[in-house]
């Protein structure tokens, strides 16, 4: 159905205003985000000379050269880090509908909700925590940029300069995107292969050269990722035993895969239960006329079962997904995830639109493939599934966009207004949350400095009471403050409520 002019793609001026608003939102929450976990250690390294910083990044113990080096650079300036985060996330909000060809007025707001309205644990590790952001988000962002550039390559026909710029950019970005985190390096290589095969089978072969350069850059970068740890290995580096492979015996490998499969599906359910169940339900509805009534009832029932389970788990709290709780929680979450995915895939094969079917299946396969390397390593934290997060929400957005083609103009208008309102409410709520977080972080910092000036031998400080802050340990905070404290000063972290009972009056 053709949209009326007032429901078409927002004008360039409106798009710029929306982009600046989203950029400002991410900038403000990033500026309020405190150091957490090993940000303190990297902040200390950031004060070293540049040659020592580079040596530290090379000998850290893994091939995440740009990941490690980038954290250090970002932590040199909180404003610079906030600008980098705001650029990446606001860029992703615009890239997702751009790549998927979503031109409806609510597309940008849906994209914003899918990128921002994520599980608080993932937000804490991929947005708030600078070290987590720098390793896990930029490779996903660069992947989206490269796909977008390859899509735009055919439109540059006749402009040698533009085509050359796209080719050089794709190669350099592909190379850079491999030096962040190991699973992303494997995923980007797989994406490059799939893109090249897809373009190769296109009769016009448009975009073949940048796709080939994507594969070449990804291949070289992958070799660098795994060459650096061996070439610059030092004893006692920071990652000894980290991401351990369970390859001692076939039995240990099977046990590891089974245990990690439960954990990965639990993460997947906690993060993506809503878009997966929503995508399944939408696709079942779009294909209902191509099945019998009985099969429709079965698929609808399974969709509602999965969606209801998602709501039930949300009411019970998220600890059942991520904590060491009863095995029943983990198995139930796994069953719901596999059921929802199965319903979605079964419904997709009944789609008349083969292009939509193939693109959605490809995105879902990308999400599943991005989880496979995690089955044989440890530890597995929620940030490791960020690639799967983006692939899956893109699949959901694609089906939602196609589903909206049959809506009336009034429905499009109301959905746009509602989506815009929800996005605004989410942004306001998160801004208030992070203003509070920033205020507590500043108060804590002032308190620590006061205790240092007083010569305290032990400094008790509180853990910021928010799921949007990734604070798991306290020794790294001591490393940061040892610049002005004796090395034997003890830093001890406490829960916020316990700390406030003893020390609240000490904050000035």
C-alpha positions as CSV (number, residue, x, y, z in Angstrom):
1,X,0.0,0.0,0.0
2,X,1.4,3.3,-1.0
3,X,1.8,5.8,1.8
4,X,0.5,9.3,1.6
5,X,3.2,12.1,1.5
6,X,2.7,13.0,5.2
7,X,3.5,9.4,6.1
8,X,6.5,9.0,3.9
9,X,10.2,8.9,5.0
10,X,11.0,11.9,7.2
11,X,12.4,14.9,5.4
12,X,16.2,15.4,5.6
13,X,15.7,18.2,8.1
14,X,13.5,16.0,10.4
15,X,16.1,13.2,10.1
16,X,18.9,15.5,11.1
17,X,16.8,16.7,14.1
18,X,16.0,13.1,15.1
19,X,19.7,12.1,14.7
20,X,20.8,15.0,16.9
21,X,18.3,14.2,19.5
22,X,19.4,10.6,19.7
23,X,23.0,11.6,19.6
24,X,22.4,14.0,22.6
25,X,20.6,11.3,24.5
26,X,23.5,8.8,24.2
27,X,26.0,11.5,24.9
28,X,24.4,12.5,28.1
29,X,23.9,9.0,29.5
30,X,27.5,8.1,28.5
31,X,28.8,11.2,30.2
32,X,27.1,10.2,33.4
33,X,28.3,6.6,33.2
34,X,31.0,5.9,35.9
35,X,34.2,3.9,35.5
36,X,33.4,0.3,36.3
37,X,35.3,-3.0,36.6
38,X,38.6,-2.8,34.7
39,X,38.0,0.7,33.4
40,X,40.0,1.8,36.4
41,X,43.0,-0.3,35.3
42,X,42.8,1.0,31.7
43,X,42.5,4.5,33.0
44,X,45.8,4.1,34.8
45,X,47.4,2.8,31.7
46,X,46.0,5.8,29.7
47,X,48.4,8.0,31.7
48,X,51.5,6.2,30.3
49,X,53.5,7.4,27.3
50,X,52.1,6.3,23.9
51,X,54.8,3.7,23.2
52,X,54.0,2.0,26.5
53,X,50.3,2.1,25.8
54,X,50.9,0.3,22.5
55,X,53.2,-2.2,24.1
56,X,50.6,-2.9,26.8
57,X,47.9,-3.5,24.2
58,X,50.1,-5.9,22.2
59,X,51.2,-7.9,25.2
60,X,47.8,-7.9,27.1
61,X,47.4,-11.5,26.1
62,X,44.9,-11.5,23.2
63,X,44.7,-10.1,19.7
64,X,42.2,-7.4,20.6
65,X,44.6,-4.7,19.6
66,X,42.1,-2.0,18.7
67,X,39.8,-3.1,21.5
68,X,42.4,-2.7,24.2
69,X,44.1,0.3,22.7
70,X,40.7,2.0,22.0
71,X,39.6,1.6,25.7
72,X,42.8,3.3,26.8
73,X,42.3,6.2,24.4
74,X,38.6,6.6,25.3
75,X,39.4,6.7,29.0
76,X,41.8,9.6,28.5
77,X,38.7,11.9,28.4
78,X,35.2,11.2,29.6
79,X,33.8,13.7,27.0
80,X,35.7,11.9,24.2
81,X,34.3,8.5,25.3
82,X,30.8,9.9,25.5
83,X,31.2,11.4,21.9
84,X,32.4,8.0,20.6
85,X,29.6,6.0,22.2
86,X,27.0,8.5,21.0
87,X,28.3,8.4,17.5
88,X,28.3,4.6,17.4
89,X,24.8,4.0,18.9
90,X,23.1,6.9,17.1
91,X,24.7,5.6,13.9
92,X,23.4,2.1,14.5
93,X,19.9,3.4,15.0
94,X,20.0,4.9,11.5
95,X,21.9,2.1,9.9
96,X,19.5,-0.7,10.8
97,X,16.5,0.8,8.9
98,X,18.8,2.0,6.1
99,X,20.1,-1.5,5.5
100,X,16.7,-3.1,5.8
101,X,15.0,-0.6,3.5
102,X,12.6,0.5,6.2
103,X,11.3,3.9,5.0
104,X,8.1,4.2,7.1
105,X,7.9,7.1,9.6
106,X,8.1,4.9,12.7
107,X,11.1,3.0,11.5
108,X,13.7,5.2,13.2
109,X,11.7,5.0,16.5
110,X,11.4,1.3,16.3
111,X,15.2,1.1,15.6
112,X,15.9,3.3,18.6
113,X,13.7,1.1,20.9
114,X,15.4,-2.1,19.7
115,X,18.9,-0.7,20.2
116,X,18.2,1.1,23.5
117,X,15.5,-0.9,25.2
118,X,17.7,-3.9,25.9
119,X,18.2,-5.9,29.0
120,X,19.8,-3.8,31.8
121,X,22.6,-6.3,32.2
122,X,23.6,-6.0,28.5
123,X,23.2,-2.3,28.7
124,X,25.6,-2.2,31.6
125,X,28.2,-4.3,29.9
126,X,27.9,-2.9,26.3
127,X,27.0,0.8,26.9
128,X,27.8,2.0,30.4
129,X,31.1,0.0,30.8
130,X,33.6,1.6,28.5
131,X,35.8,-1.5,28.3
132,X,32.8,-3.7,27.3
133,X,31.6,-1.2,24.8
134,X,34.9,-0.8,23.1
135,X,35.4,-4.5,22.6
136,X,31.9,-5.7,21.7
137,X,30.0,-2.9,20.0
138,X,32.4,-1.3,17.4
139,X,32.9,-4.5,15.4
140,X,29.1,-4.8,15.1
141,X,28.8,-1.1,14.1
142,X,31.6,-1.5,11.5
143,X,29.9,-4.6,10.1
144,X,26.7,-2.6,9.6
145,X,28.7,0.3,8.0
146,X,30.3,-2.1,5.5
147,X,27.1,-3.7,4.6
148,X,25.5,-0.3,4.0
149,X,28.5,0.9,1.9
150,X,28.3,-2.3,-0.2
151,X,24.6,-1.7,-0.8
152,X,25.3,1.9,-1.9
153,X,28.2,0.9,-4.2
154,X,26.0,0.3,-7.3
155,X,24.5,3.8,-7.0
156,X,28.0,5.2,-7.3
157,X,28.2,3.9,-10.9
158,X,30.0,6.4,-13.1
159,X,31.7,8.1,-10.2
160,X,35.2,6.7,-10.0
161,X,36.1,8.7,-6.9
162,X,33.1,7.5,-4.9
163,X,33.6,3.9,-5.9
164,X,37.3,4.1,-4.9
165,X,36.4,5.7,-1.6
166,X,33.9,2.9,-0.8
167,X,36.3,0.2,-1.7
168,X,39.2,1.6,0.4
169,X,36.8,2.3,3.3
170,X,35.4,-1.2,3.2
171,X,38.8,-2.9,3.2
172,X,40.2,-0.7,6.1
173,X,37.0,-1.1,8.1
174,X,37.0,-4.9,7.5
175,X,40.6,-5.1,8.7
176,X,39.9,-2.9,11.8
177,X,36.8,-4.8,12.7
178,X,38.7,-8.0,13.2
179,X,40.9,-6.6,16.0
180,X,38.3,-6.2,18.7
181,X,37.1,-9.6,20.0
182,X,37.6,-13.1,18.8
183,X,33.9,-14.2,18.2
184,X,33.3,-11.0,16.2
185,X,36.3,-11.8,14.0
186,X,34.8,-15.2,13.0
187,X,31.3,-13.6,12.6
188,X,32.5,-10.8,10.3
189,X,34.4,-13.3,8.2
190,X,31.2,-15.4,7.8
191,X,29.2,-12.3,6.9
192,X,31.8,-11.3,4.3
193,X,31.6,-14.8,2.7
194,X,27.8,-14.8,2.7
195,X,27.7,-11.3,1.1
196,X,30.1,-12.3,-1.6
197,X,28.2,-15.4,-2.5
198,X,24.9,-13.5,-2.6
199,X,26.4,-10.8,-4.9
200,X,28.1,-13.5,-7.0
201,X,24.7,-15.1,-7.7
202,X,23.1,-11.8,-8.6
203,X,23.0,-11.6,-12.4
204,X,24.3,-8.0,-12.3
205,X,27.2,-8.8,-9.8
206,X,26.8,-5.3,-8.4
207,X,29.0,-4.6,-5.4
208,X,31.2,-7.6,-6.1
209,X,34.5,-5.6,-5.7
210,X,33.8,-4.1,-2.3
211,X,32.4,-7.5,-1.1
212,X,35.6,-9.1,-2.2
213,X,37.6,-6.5,-0.3
214,X,35.4,-7.1,2.7
215,X,36.4,-10.7,2.7
216,X,40.1,-9.9,2.0
217,X,40.3,-7.4,4.9
218,X,38.4,-9.7,7.2
219,X,40.7,-12.6,6.4
220,X,43.9,-10.6,7.0
221,X,42.4,-9.2,10.2
222,X,41.5,-12.6,11.5
223,X,45.0,-13.9,11.0
224,X,46.3,-10.8,12.9
225,X,43.9,-11.4,15.7
226,X,45.3,-14.9,16.3
227,X,48.9,-14.1,15.5
228,X,49.3,-11.2,17.9
229,X,49.0,-13.3,21.2
230,X,51.7,-15.8,20.0
231,X,54.0,-13.2,18.7
232,X,53.8,-10.8,21.7
233,X,53.2,-13.4,24.5
234,X,54.6,-12.5,27.9
235,X,54.4,-14.6,31.1
236,X,51.6,-13.8,33.4
237,X,49.6,-11.7,31.0
238,X,46.1,-10.5,31.8
239,X,44.2,-13.2,29.9
240,X,45.9,-16.4,31.0
241,X,43.1,-18.9,31.4
242,X,40.5,-16.5,29.9
243,X,38.3,-17.9,27.1
244,X,39.7,-21.3,27.9
245,X,38.9,-24.0,25.3
246,X,37.6,-27.3,26.7
247,X,39.5,-29.6,24.3
248,X,41.2,-31.9,26.9
249,X,38.9,-34.7,26.0
250,X,35.8,-35.4,24.0
251,X,33.8,-35.9,27.2
252,X,34.8,-32.5,28.6
253,X,34.0,-30.9,25.3
254,X,30.5,-32.4,25.2
255,X,29.9,-31.4,28.9
256,X,31.1,-27.8,28.2
257,X,28.9,-27.5,25.1
258,X,25.8,-28.8,26.9
259,X,26.4,-26.4,29.9
260,X,27.2,-23.5,27.7
261,X,24.2,-24.2,25.4
262,X,21.9,-23.8,28.4
263,X,23.6,-20.6,29.4
264,X,23.6,-19.1,25.9
265,X,19.9,-19.9,25.4
266,X,19.2,-18.4,28.8
267,X,21.0,-15.2,27.8
268,X,19.2,-15.3,24.4
269,X,15.8,-15.7,26.2
270,X,16.5,-12.9,28.6
271,X,17.6,-10.5,25.9
272,X,15.5,-11.5,22.9
273,X,12.4,-13.2,24.2
274,X,10.2,-10.3,23.2
275,X,11.4,-9.8,19.6
276,X,11.7,-13.5,18.9
277,X,8.1,-14.2,20.2
278,X,6.9,-11.0,18.4
279,X,8.6,-12.0,15.2
280,X,7.1,-15.5,15.4
281,X,3.6,-14.2,16.0
282,X,3.7,-11.6,13.3
283,X,5.0,-14.1,10.7
284,X,2.4,-16.7,11.7
285,X,-0.3,-14.1,11.2
286,X,1.0,-13.0,7.8
287,X,1.0,-16.6,6.6
288,X,-2.2,-17.8,8.2
289,X,-4.1,-18.1,4.9
290,X,-1.5,-20.6,3.6
291,X,-2.1,-23.2,6.4
292,X,-5.0,-25.2,7.7
293,X,-7.0,-23.9,10.6
294,X,-5.7,-26.6,12.9
295,X,-2.0,-25.8,12.1
296,X,-2.8,-22.1,12.6
297,X,-4.2,-22.9,16.0
298,X,-1.1,-24.9,17.0
299,X,1.3,-22.1,15.8
300,X,-0.7,-19.4,17.5
301,X,-0.9,-21.4,20.7
302,X,2.9,-21.9,20.7
303,X,3.5,-18.2,20.0
304,X,1.3,-17.2,22.9
305,X,2.9,-19.8,25.1
306,X,6.3,-18.4,24.4
307,X,5.2,-14.8,24.8
308,X,3.4,-15.6,28.1
309,X,6.5,-17.4,29.4
310,X,8.5,-14.3,28.6
311,X,6.0,-12.2,30.6
312,X,6.1,-14.7,33.5
313,X,9.8,-14.7,33.7
314,X,9.9,-10.9,33.6
315,X,7.5,-10.8,36.6
316,X,9.5,-13.3,38.5
317,X,12.8,-11.4,37.9
318,X,15.7,-11.9,35.6
319,X,17.9,-13.8,38.2
320,X,16.4,-17.1,36.9
321,X,18.1,-16.5,33.5
322,X,21.5,-15.4,34.6
323,X,22.0,-16.6,38.2
324,X,23.0,-20.0,39.4
325,X,19.4,-21.0,40.2
326,X,17.5,-24.2,39.7
327,X,18.2,-26.2,36.5
328,X,14.5,-26.1,35.8
329,X,14.7,-22.4,35.0
330,X,17.5,-22.9,32.5
331,X,15.8,-25.8,30.8
332,X,12.5,-24.0,30.6
333,X,14.1,-21.0,29.1
334,X,15.9,-23.1,26.6
335,X,12.6,-24.8,25.6
336,X,10.9,-21.5,25.1
337,X,13.7,-20.1,23.0
338,X,13.9,-23.2,20.7
339,X,10.1,-23.3,20.4
340,X,9.8,-19.6,19.5
341,X,12.6,-19.9,16.9
342,X,11.0,-23.1,15.5
343,X,7.6,-21.4,15.1
344,X,9.2,-18.4,13.4
345,X,11.2,-20.5,10.9
346,X,8.2,-22.7,10.1
347,X,6.0,-19.7,9.4
348,X,8.8,-18.1,7.3
349,X,8.7,-21.0,4.9
350,X,5.1,-20.1,4.1
351,X,5.8,-16.5,3.1
352,X,4.9,-15.6,-0.4
353,X,7.6,-12.9,-0.4
354,X,10.7,-15.0,-1.0
355,X,13.0,-12.0,-0.6
356,X,11.6,-11.3,2.9
357,X,11.8,-15.0,3.8
358,X,15.4,-15.3,2.6
359,X,16.6,-12.1,4.3
360,X,14.9,-13.0,7.6
361,X,16.2,-16.5,7.6
362,X,19.7,-15.2,6.9
363,X,19.5,-12.8,9.8
364,X,18.3,-15.5,12.2
365,X,21.0,-17.9,10.9
366,X,23.5,-15.1,11.6
367,X,22.3,-14.7,15.1
368,X,22.5,-18.5,15.8
369,X,26.0,-18.7,14.1
370,X,27.3,-15.9,16.2
371,X,26.5,-18.0,19.3
372,X,28.2,-21.2,18.2
373,X,31.8,-20.2,19.1
374,X,30.6,-19.6,22.7
375,X,29.8,-23.2,23.2
376,X,33.4,-24.3,23.7
377,X,34.8,-21.4,25.7
378,X,34.5,-19.8,29.2
379,X,33.5,-17.5,30.7
380,X,30.4,-16.5,28.8
381,X,29.1,-13.1,29.8
382,X,25.9,-11.5,28.5
383,X,27.9,-9.0,26.4
384,X,29.2,-11.8,24.2
385,X,25.8,-12.2,22.6
386,X,25.6,-8.6,21.2
387,X,26.0,-9.8,17.7
388,X,23.1,-12.1,18.1
389,X,21.1,-9.2,19.6
390,X,21.6,-7.1,16.5
391,X,20.9,-9.9,14.0
392,X,17.7,-10.9,15.8
393,X,16.2,-7.4,16.3
394,X,17.0,-6.7,12.6
395,X,15.0,-9.9,11.6
396,X,12.1,-8.7,13.9
397,X,12.2,-5.2,12.4
398,X,12.2,-6.6,8.9
399,X,9.0,-8.7,9.6
400,X,7.3,-5.8,11.4
401,X,8.0,-3.5,8.5
402,X,6.5,-5.9,6.0
403,X,3.5,-6.6,8.3
404,X,2.8,-2.8,8.4
405,X,2.4,-2.7,4.6
406,X,-1.2,-3.8,4.9
407,X,-2.1,-1.2,7.6
408,X,-4.5,1.6,6.9
409,X,-3.1,5.2,6.9
410,X,-4.8,5.9,10.2
411,X,-3.1,2.8,11.7
412,X,0.3,4.0,10.4
413,X,-0.3,7.4,12.0
414,X,-1.3,6.0,15.4
415,X,1.5,3.5,15.4
416,X,4.0,6.3,14.6
417,X,2.6,8.5,17.4
418,X,2.6,5.6,19.9
419,X,6.1,4.5,19.0
420,X,7.4,8.0,19.2
421,X,5.8,8.4,22.6
422,X,7.3,5.2,23.9
423,X,10.7,6.1,22.6
424,X,10.4,9.5,24.3
425,X,9.3,8.0,27.6
426,X,12.2,5.5,27.5
427,X,14.7,8.2,26.8
428,X,13.4,10.4,29.7
429,X,13.4,7.5,32.2
430,X,16.9,6.5,31.2
431,X,18.2,10.0,31.4
432,X,16.8,10.4,35.0
433,X,18.4,7.0,35.8
434,X,21.8,8.0,34.6
435,X,21.6,11.4,36.1
436,X,21.2,9.6,39.4
437,X,24.0,7.2,38.6
438,X,26.3,10.1,37.7
439,X,25.4,11.9,40.9
440,X,26.2,8.9,43.1
441,X,29.5,8.3,41.2
442,X,30.6,11.9,41.8
443,X,29.6,11.6,45.5
444,X,31.6,8.4,45.8
445,X,34.6,9.9,44.1
446,X,34.6,12.9,46.5
447,X,34.3,10.6,49.5
448,X,37.3,8.5,48.4
449,X,39.4,11.7,47.9
450,X,38.4,12.9,51.3
451,X,39.4,9.6,52.9
452,X,42.7,9.7,51.0
453,X,43.4,13.2,52.3
454,X,42.6,12.0,55.8
455,X,45.2,9.2,55.5
456,X,42.7,6.4,55.9
457,X,44.2,2.9,55.9
458,X,40.9,1.3,54.6
459,X,38.4,3.0,52.4
460,X,34.9,1.5,52.3
461,X,33.0,2.6,49.2
462,X,29.6,1.6,47.9
463,X,28.5,-0.3,44.8
464,X,26.2,1.9,42.8
465,X,22.7,0.3,43.2
466,X,21.7,0.1,39.6
467,X,21.5,-2.8,37.1
468,X,22.8,-0.4,34.5
469,X,26.3,-0.3,36.1
470,X,28.7,-3.3,35.7
471,X,30.6,-3.4,39.0
472,X,31.7,-6.8,40.0
473,X,35.0,-6.3,41.8
474,X,36.9,-3.7,43.8
475,X,40.7,-4.2,43.4
476,X,40.8,-2.3,40.1
477,X,39.4,0.8,41.8
478,X,42.3,0.7,44.2
479,X,44.7,0.6,41.2
480,X,43.2,3.9,40.0
481,X,43.4,5.7,43.3
482,X,46.9,4.4,44.2
483,X,48.2,7.4,42.3
484,X,47.6,9.3,45.4
485,X,47.4,6.6,48.0
486,X,49.9,4.1,49.5
487,X,49.8,0.7,47.9
488,X,48.8,-0.9,51.2
489,X,45.6,1.2,51.4
490,X,42.7,-1.3,51.4
491,X,39.7,-0.5,49.2
492,X,36.6,-2.4,50.1
493,X,33.3,-2.4,48.3
494,X,30.0,-2.8,50.0
495,X,26.3,-2.9,49.1
496,X,24.8,0.6,48.9
497,X,22.3,0.1,51.7
498,X,25.0,-1.2,54.1
499,X,27.3,1.6,53.3
500,X,24.7,4.3,53.7
501,X,23.9,3.0,57.2
502,X,27.5,3.7,58.3
503,X,28.9,6.4,56.1
504,X,26.2,8.5,54.5
505,X,26.9,11.5,56.8
506,X,30.5,11.5,55.7
507,X,29.6,12.7,52.1
508,X,29.7,16.4,51.9
